[in-house]
Amino acid sequence: MTATALLATVARTDDRTEILRRFLALDAVVTGVNGLVYVAASGPVGRLLGIDSGLLFGLGAFLVVFAVGVGLTGSRPVPSPAAVKAIVDANAVWALLSVVSVVLWFDATVAGAVWIPAQAMTVGGFAVLQWSALRSLATAR
């Protein structure tokens, strides 16, 4: 199965632009919900994960703003390739720093040691899907 066929299967459409838009929309929703939880419940979630609540609140606020940007990018009839590349880069950096933070910075609880790499893999997955969809769109032109 080709990468384009795999993307079309996952996104349930053959429209390459729509594939990219759907992956951006999914990223916006998941990131936004995650950010809102971090903002609304930074104390309890911080204790659960072993992360300072102030830091978690700040990360949550960033995630909400980032999610709005991703959502706006995905809402365009044809998302800007430069904006998508910036989103992919930001997702890749977030995923990498999340894993590094567990190893070097945070004194995470067991829940944090599981959650942080799991969300890093999710964000990294978004980066891969978005990059693949963007490349597929570029090769179709």
C-alpha positions as a Markdown table, in Angstrom:
| # | Residue | x | y | z |
|---|---|---|---|---|
| 1 | Met | 0.0 | 0.0 | 0.0 |
| 2 | Thr | 1.4 | 3.4 | -0.9 |
| 3 | Ala | 1.7 | 6.2 | 1.6 |
| 4 | Thr | -1.0 | 8.2 | -0.3 |
| 5 | Ala | -3.4 | 5.2 | -0.2 |
| 6 | Leu | -2.7 | 4.7 | 3.5 |
| 7 | Leu | -3.4 | 8.4 | 4.2 |
| 8 | Ala | -6.6 | 8.2 | 2.2 |
| 9 | Thr | -7.7 | 5.1 | 4.1 |
| 10 | Val | -7.0 | 6.7 | 7.5 |
| 11 | Ala | -8.7 | 10.0 | 6.5 |
| 12 | Arg | -11.5 | 8.2 | 4.5 |
| 13 | Thr | -11.2 | 10.4 | 1.5 |
| 14 | Asp | -9.1 | 10.5 | -1.7 |
| 15 | Asp | -9.0 | 14.3 | -1.7 |
| 16 | Arg | -5.5 | 15.1 | -0.6 |
| 17 | Thr | -6.3 | 18.6 | 0.6 |
| 18 | Glu | -9.1 | 17.2 | 2.7 |
| 19 | Ile | -6.8 | 14.6 | 4.1 |
| 20 | Leu | -4.4 | 17.3 | 5.3 |
| 21 | Arg | -7.3 | 19.5 | 6.6 |
| 22 | Arg | -8.7 | 16.5 | 8.6 |
| 23 | Phe | -5.4 | 15.8 | 10.2 |
| 24 | Leu | -5.0 | 19.4 | 11.2 |
| 25 | Ala | -8.5 | 19.5 | 12.6 |
| 26 | Leu | -7.9 | 16.3 | 14.7 |
| 27 | Asp | -4.7 | 17.9 | 16.0 |
| 28 | Ala | -6.5 | 21.1 | 16.9 |
| 29 | Val | -9.2 | 19.3 | 18.8 |
| 30 | Val | -6.9 | 16.9 | 20.7 |
| 31 | Thr | -4.4 | 19.7 | 21.5 |
| 32 | Gly | -7.2 | 22.1 | 22.5 |
| 33 | Val | -8.9 | 19.7 | 24.9 |
| 34 | Asn | -5.5 | 18.8 | 26.4 |
| 35 | Gly | -4.7 | 22.4 | 26.9 |
| 36 | Leu | -8.0 | 23.2 | 28.4 |
| 37 | Val | -7.7 | 20.4 | 30.9 |
| 38 | Tyr | -4.2 | 21.6 | 31.9 |
| 39 | Val | -5.5 | 25.1 | 32.4 |
| 40 | Ala | -8.7 | 24.2 | 34.2 |
| 41 | Ala | -7.2 | 21.6 | 36.4 |
| 42 | Ser | -3.5 | 22.4 | 36.6 |
| 43 | Gly | -3.4 | 21.7 | 40.3 |
| 44 | Pro | -4.8 | 18.2 | 40.4 |
| 45 | Val | -3.4 | 17.2 | 37.1 |
| 46 | Gly | 0.0 | 18.5 | 38.1 |
| 47 | Arg | 0.0 | 16.5 | 41.3 |
| 48 | Leu | -1.1 | 13.4 | 39.3 |
| 49 | Leu | 1.7 | 13.8 | 36.8 |
| 50 | Gly | 4.3 | 15.2 | 39.1 |
| 51 | Ile | 4.6 | 18.5 | 37.3 |
| 52 | Asp | 4.4 | 22.0 | 38.9 |
| 53 | Ser | 0.9 | 23.4 | 38.5 |
| 54 | Gly | 2.2 | 26.8 | 37.4 |
| 55 | Leu | 4.2 | 25.2 | 34.6 |
| 56 | Leu | 1.3 | 23.0 | 33.6 |
| 57 | Phe | -1.0 | 26.0 | 33.5 |
| 58 | Gly | 1.4 | 27.8 | 31.2 |
| 59 | Leu | 1.8 | 24.8 | 29.0 |
| 60 | Gly | -2.0 | 24.5 | 28.8 |
| 61 | Ala | -2.4 | 28.1 | 27.8 |
| 62 | Phe | 0.2 | 27.7 | 25.1 |
| 63 | Leu | -1.6 | 24.5 | 23.9 |
| 64 | Val | -4.9 | 26.3 | 23.6 |
| 65 | Val | -3.4 | 29.1 | 21.6 |
| 66 | Phe | -1.5 | 26.6 | 19.4 |
| 67 | Ala | -4.7 | 24.6 | 18.9 |
| 68 | Val | -6.5 | 27.7 | 17.7 |
| 69 | Gly | -3.7 | 28.4 | 15.2 |
| 70 | Val | -3.8 | 24.8 | 14.0 |
| 71 | Gly | -7.6 | 24.9 | 13.6 |
| 72 | Leu | -7.4 | 28.1 | 11.7 |
| 73 | Thr | -4.8 | 26.7 | 9.4 |
| 74 | Gly | -6.9 | 23.6 | 8.8 |
| 75 | Ser | -10.0 | 25.6 | 8.1 |
| 76 | Arg | -8.5 | 27.2 | 5.0 |
| 77 | Pro | -9.7 | 25.7 | 1.7 |
| 78 | Val | -6.0 | 25.0 | 1.0 |
| 79 | Pro | -3.8 | 25.2 | 4.1 |
| 80 | Ser | -0.6 | 27.2 | 3.7 |
| 81 | Pro | 2.3 | 24.8 | 3.2 |
| 82 | Ala | 4.5 | 27.2 | 5.3 |
| 83 | Ala | 2.0 | 27.2 | 8.1 |
| 84 | Val | 1.7 | 23.4 | 8.0 |
| 85 | Lys | 5.5 | 23.0 | 8.1 |
| 86 | Ala | 5.6 | 25.2 | 11.1 |
| 87 | Ile | 2.9 | 23.1 | 12.8 |
| 88 | Val | 4.8 | 19.9 | 11.9 |
| 89 | Asp | 8.0 | 21.4 | 13.3 |
| 90 | Ala | 6.3 | 22.6 | 16.5 |
| 91 | Asn | 4.8 | 19.1 | 17.0 |
| 92 | Ala | 8.1 | 17.4 | 16.4 |
| 93 | Val | 9.8 | 19.7 | 18.9 |
| 94 | Trp | 7.0 | 19.2 | 21.5 |
| 95 | Ala | 7.3 | 15.4 | 21.2 |
| 96 | Leu | 11.1 | 15.5 | 21.5 |
| 97 | Leu | 11.1 | 17.9 | 24.5 |
| 98 | Ser | 8.3 | 15.9 | 26.2 |
| 99 | Val | 10.5 | 12.7 | 26.2 |
| 100 | Val | 13.6 | 14.7 | 27.2 |
| 101 | Ser | 11.7 | 16.4 | 30.1 |
| 102 | Val | 10.8 | 13.0 | 31.6 |
| 103 | Val | 14.4 | 11.9 | 31.5 |
| 104 | Leu | 16.2 | 15.1 | 32.5 |
| 105 | Trp | 13.8 | 17.7 | 34.1 |
| 106 | Phe | 10.7 | 16.3 | 35.7 |
| 107 | Asp | 10.4 | 14.2 | 38.8 |
| 108 | Ala | 7.3 | 12.6 | 37.3 |
| 109 | Thr | 5.0 | 10.2 | 39.1 |
| 110 | Val | 4.2 | 6.8 | 37.5 |
| 111 | Ala | 1.2 | 8.4 | 35.9 |
| 112 | Gly | 3.4 | 11.2 | 34.5 |
| 113 | Ala | 6.0 | 8.7 | 33.3 |
| 114 | Val | 3.3 | 7.0 | 31.3 |
| 115 | Trp | 1.3 | 10.0 | 30.2 |
| 116 | Ile | 4.1 | 12.3 | 29.0 |
| 117 | Pro | 5.6 | 9.8 | 26.6 |
| 118 | Ala | 2.1 | 8.7 | 25.4 |
| 119 | Gln | 1.2 | 12.3 | 24.6 |
| 120 | Ala | 4.6 | 12.8 | 22.9 |
| 121 | Met | 3.9 | 9.8 | 20.7 |
| 122 | Thr | 0.4 | 11.2 | 19.8 |
| 123 | Val | 1.9 | 14.6 | 19.0 |
| 124 | Gly | 4.7 | 12.9 | 17.0 |
| 125 | Gly | 2.1 | 10.9 | 15.2 |
| 126 | Phe | 0.3 | 14.1 | 14.2 |
| 127 | Ala | 3.5 | 15.5 | 12.9 |
| 128 | Val | 4.1 | 12.4 | 10.7 |
| 129 | Leu | 0.5 | 12.4 | 9.4 |
| 130 | Gln | 0.5 | 16.1 | 8.6 |
| 131 | Trp | 4.0 | 16.0 | 7.0 |
| 132 | Ser | 3.0 | 12.9 | 4.9 |
| 133 | Ala | -0.3 | 14.6 | 3.8 |
| 134 | Leu | 1.5 | 17.8 | 2.9 |
| 135 | Arg | 4.1 | 15.8 | 0.8 |
| 136 | Ser | 1.3 | 13.9 | -0.8 |
| 137 | Leu | -0.4 | 17.1 | -1.7 |
| 138 | Ala | 2.8 | 18.6 | -3.1 |
| 139 | Thr | 3.6 | 15.6 | -5.3 |
| 140 | Ala | 0.1 | 15.7 | -6.7 |
| 141 | Arg | 0.6 | 19.2 | -8.2 |
